[in-house]
């Protein structure tokens, strides 16, 4: 069988997550949305924009966490090596 560079199509469907925030963090999040909107010169729809901003903030947080990135790399490498054993051939 041909070995393709892309062997699987990643699951890109969004996953809905419901969280509760302490009031202080919620107020700060809404302020952050207002500041981002003002910087971009756009009106703020704080509820909608907060929902769009949170995934960006969480993603950025994880991108810049060196310990997380190191462990993620180790786990991905371990998963790939476990999946390439003799009993796992297509």
C-alpha positions as CSV (number, residue, x, y, z in Angstrom):
1,X,0.0,0.0,0.0
2,X,1.2,3.5,-0.8
3,X,2.6,5.4,2.2
4,X,1.0,8.9,2.1
5,X,2.4,11.9,3.9
6,X,-1.0,12.5,5.4
7,X,-2.3,9.3,6.8
8,X,-5.4,10.5,8.6
9,X,-7.7,13.5,8.5
10,X,-7.7,15.2,12.0
11,X,-10.9,15.7,13.8
12,X,-11.6,19.4,13.5
13,X,-15.1,19.5,14.8
14,X,-15.5,22.0,17.6
15,X,-16.3,20.6,21.0
16,X,-18.8,22.5,23.2
17,X,-17.5,23.1,26.7
18,X,-19.5,24.9,29.4
19,X,-17.6,26.4,32.3
20,X,-18.4,28.6,35.3
21,X,-16.1,31.6,36.0
22,X,-15.6,33.4,39.2
23,X,-17.3,36.9,38.9
24,X,-14.0,38.7,39.0
25,X,-12.6,36.7,36.1
26,X,-15.8,37.2,34.1
27,X,-15.6,41.0,34.7
28,X,-11.9,40.9,33.6
29,X,-12.8,38.8,30.5
30,X,-15.5,41.3,29.5
31,X,-13.1,44.2,30.0
32,X,-10.5,42.3,27.9
33,X,-13.1,41.9,25.1
34,X,-13.8,45.6,25.2
35,X,-10.1,46.5,25.0
36,X,-9.5,44.1,22.1
37,X,-12.5,45.6,20.3
38,X,-11.4,49.2,20.9
39,X,-7.9,48.3,19.7
40,X,-9.4,46.9,16.5
41,X,-11.7,49.8,16.1
42,X,-14.8,47.6,16.2
43,X,-17.9,47.7,18.5
44,X,-17.8,45.1,21.2
45,X,-20.5,42.4,21.5
46,X,-19.2,41.2,24.8
47,X,-21.1,37.9,25.1
48,X,-20.4,36.8,21.5
49,X,-16.8,38.1,21.5
50,X,-16.0,36.6,24.9
51,X,-17.1,33.2,23.6
52,X,-14.8,33.6,20.6
53,X,-12.0,35.0,22.7
54,X,-11.8,32.3,25.3
55,X,-10.6,29.5,22.9
56,X,-7.9,31.9,21.6
57,X,-6.7,32.7,25.1
58,X,-6.7,29.0,26.2
59,X,-4.8,28.0,23.0
60,X,-2.2,30.8,23.5
61,X,-1.8,29.8,27.1
62,X,-1.0,26.2,26.2
63,X,1.3,27.3,23.3
64,X,3.4,29.3,25.6
65,X,3.5,26.8,28.5
66,X,6.9,25.2,27.9
67,X,6.4,22.3,30.4
68,X,3.1,21.4,28.7
69,X,4.7,21.6,25.2
70,X,7.5,19.3,26.3
71,X,5.1,16.7,27.8
72,X,2.8,17.0,24.7
73,X,5.8,16.3,22.4
74,X,6.8,13.3,24.5
75,X,3.2,11.8,24.5
76,X,2.8,12.4,20.8
77,X,6.1,10.7,20.1
78,X,5.2,7.8,22.4
79,X,1.8,7.4,20.7
80,X,3.4,7.4,17.2
81,X,6.0,4.8,18.2
82,X,3.3,2.6,19.8
83,X,1.2,2.7,16.7
84,X,4.1,1.7,14.4
85,X,4.7,-1.7,15.9
86,X,4.6,-5.0,14.0
87,X,1.1,-5.8,15.2
88,X,-0.3,-2.5,14.0
89,X,0.5,-2.7,10.3
90,X,-2.4,-1.7,8.0
